[in-house]
Amino acid sequence: MIKIEKVKKEFKKLDKNKKKNKFFAVNDISLEIKNGEIVGILGPNGAGKTTLLRMIGGIMEPTTGKITYDNKSFKINELEIKKEIAYLSGNTKIYKSISPYELLKMCLEFYDYPEDYEKRIKEISKVLELDNFLYNKIENLSTGQTQRVNIARCLIHDPKYYILDEATSGLDIISSQIILDFIKSEKERGKTVIYSTHYMEEAENICDTVYMVNKGKIIATGTPKEIKSETKTTNLRDSFFKLIGGLKNEE
């Protein structure tokens, strides 16, 4: 279980008079992510989703609050926990001058993977349908193919936890579906997936639990069915707008 307790992240920004003002990108958020479930962190761009995921993944330290993995403090057990994590952000860069095969082999060596490298690469290639471009240079791949390689890089060491930030953003329908099918298959293997997106329809189809975030705060928690029932709506997109009081309140 991942437990996030009263986490805040403070930043400073300049106003029009070049004066520094403090603001919280994440403001007093608490949540629990049970092992073996898909948890959606939903909200518009700028809601605080990426900042929250960076703190959960250990890339960024909270200003205040605590994050634990299976009752282990991230701060004290950082290296041990990071070996169990796969983190994918929307702007992750990978080497373009090598092939997916070379990248995956390099990652296996980095993680000191104890089993057969070739067997593992074949397994991952099959799951994410990389076979047709496994030996092509990454710089020659499409956006969707590159994103699949990026996810392959994340899962190559067989982590326990996946933290996926906008994994399908900007992808075509086929690449998006391959990634969503992968997420569901990993859940069946007992993996835990934290999935951040502003595509409400995707989350509605794959998430066990949803946390809706707006302006750094959680505004709703529950299963997609529970949130739709509580807001008396038929889809999560309408649920979100009802919770924030409509689009005009965001302007």
Sequence and secondary structure as in RCSB ss.txt:
>XXXX:A:sequence
MIKIEKVKKEFKKLDKNKKKNKFFAVNDISLEIKNGEIVGILGPNGAGKTTLLRMIGGIMEPTTGKITYDNKSFK
INELEIKKEIAYLSGNTKIYKSISPYELLKMCLEFYDYPEDYEKRIKEISKVLELDNFLYNKIENLSTGQTQRVN
IARCLIHDPKYYILDEATSGLDIISSQIILDFIKSEKERGKTVIYSTHYMEEAENICDTVYMVNKGKIIATGTPK
EIKSETKTTNLRDSFFKLIGGLKNEE
>XXXX:A:secstr
 EEEEEEEEEEEEE TTS EEEEEEEEEEEEEE TT EEEEE  TTSSHHHHHHHHTTSS  SEEEEEETTEETT
TSHHHHHTTEEEE TT    SSS HHHHHHHHHHHTT  S HHHHHHHHHHHTT GGGTTS GGGS HHHHHHHH
HHHHHTT  SEEEEESTTTT  HHHHHHHHHHHHHHHHTT EEEEEES HHHHHHH SEEEEEETTEEEEEE HH
HHHHHHT SSHHHHHHHHTT GGGG 
